[in-house]
Amino acid sequence: MQNLLENFVTKFENELSAVAVLRVPNGHVWHVGLTKRGNKIWFQDGWHEFVEYHSICAVYFVFFRYEKNSNFHVLIFDITACEILYPQYYGPGDDEQNSV
């Protein structure tokens, strides 16, 4: 579960759907559930699988660039502050992978 920043939520909460699309530079697309409660929104269903697949640990930095309509471009940096370059993703039906 990952909480989104309050000022982001205030600005875009009406635009966010129940599912966020996370796109990493290698072309892999993840569909992650968004849970809304009060003025808080967080990634939930599918978030753990996203973190596990990318081997993200507590010392990593994950940068999200919002691109409208619940779509996010995601960059992942390791402890040395270098972006992790994952192998190119060529899976069939990428948009169907990891659906909520």
C-alpha positions as CSV (number, residue, x, y, z in Angstrom):
1,M,0.0,0.0,0.0
2,Q,1.4,3.4,-1.0
3,N,-0.2,6.7,0.0
4,L,-0.3,9.5,-2.6
5,L,0.7,13.0,-1.6
6,E,-2.1,15.1,-0.2
7,N,-1.5,18.1,-2.5
8,F,-1.6,15.8,-5.6
9,V,-4.8,14.2,-4.3
10,T,-6.4,17.7,-3.8
11,K,-5.6,18.7,-7.3
12,F,-6.4,15.5,-9.2
13,E,-8.8,13.4,-7.1
14,N,-11.7,13.9,-9.4
15,E,-9.7,12.7,-12.4
16,L,-8.4,9.5,-10.8
17,S,-10.3,6.3,-11.5
18,A,-10.3,3.1,-9.4
19,V,-7.3,1.7,-11.3
20,A,-4.0,3.5,-12.0
21,V,-1.8,2.5,-15.0
22,L,1.9,2.4,-14.1
23,R,4.2,2.4,-17.1
24,V,8.0,1.7,-16.6
25,P,10.6,2.7,-19.2
26,N,11.0,-0.9,-20.4
27,G,7.4,-0.8,-21.7
28,H,5.8,-3.0,-19.1
29,V,2.4,-1.7,-18.0
30,W,0.9,-2.5,-14.6
31,H,-2.7,-1.9,-13.5
32,V,-2.8,-1.1,-9.8
33,G,-5.9,-0.4,-7.7
34,L,-6.5,3.0,-6.2
35,T,-8.3,3.1,-2.9
36,K,-9.9,6.4,-1.8
37,R,-11.0,7.2,1.7
38,G,-11.7,10.7,2.8
39,N,-8.9,13.0,1.4
40,K,-6.5,10.0,1.1
41,I,-5.8,7.9,-1.9
42,W,-3.3,5.0,-2.1
43,F,-2.1,2.3,-4.4
44,Q,-3.4,-1.1,-3.2
45,D,-4.4,-4.0,-5.3
46,G,-1.4,-5.0,-7.4
47,W,1.0,-2.6,-5.7
48,H,2.7,-5.4,-3.7
49,E,3.2,-7.3,-6.9
50,F,4.7,-4.3,-8.7
51,V,7.2,-3.7,-5.9
52,E,8.1,-7.4,-5.7
53,Y,8.5,-7.8,-9.5
54,H,10.9,-4.7,-9.6
55,S,12.7,-5.8,-6.4
56,I,12.0,-2.4,-4.8
57,C,13.3,-2.1,-1.3
58,A,13.2,0.6,1.4
59,V,16.3,2.4,0.2
60,Y,15.1,2.8,-3.4
61,F,13.5,6.0,-4.7
62,V,10.5,5.6,-7.0
63,F,9.6,8.7,-9.1
64,F,6.0,9.0,-10.5
65,R,5.2,11.4,-13.3
66,Y,1.5,11.9,-13.6
67,E,0.3,11.9,-17.3
68,K,-3.5,12.4,-16.9
69,N,-6.4,9.9,-16.7
70,S,-4.8,7.8,-13.9
71,N,-1.7,7.1,-16.0
72,F,1.7,7.4,-14.3
73,H,5.2,7.0,-15.8
74,V,7.4,5.4,-13.2
75,L,11.2,5.6,-12.7
76,I,13.0,3.5,-10.1
77,F,16.4,4.4,-8.6
78,D,18.6,2.3,-6.4
79,I,20.6,3.2,-3.3
80,T,23.3,4.8,-5.4
81,A,20.7,7.1,-7.0
82,C,21.1,5.5,-10.4
83,E,18.1,4.6,-12.4
84,I,17.5,0.9,-12.6
85,L,17.3,-0.2,-16.3
86,Y,15.1,-3.3,-16.5
87,P,15.3,-5.5,-19.6
88,Q,12.9,-4.6,-22.4
89,Y,9.5,-6.1,-21.9
90,Y,8.0,-8.0,-24.9
91,G,5.2,-9.9,-23.2
92,P,2.0,-10.6,-25.2
93,G,-1.0,-8.5,-24.2
94,D,1.0,-6.2,-21.9
95,D,-2.0,-4.1,-21.3
96,E,-3.7,-7.2,-19.9
97,Q,-0.9,-8.0,-17.5
98,N,-1.5,-7.5,-13.8
99,S,-5.1,-6.3,-14.1
100,V,-7.0,-5.6,-11.0
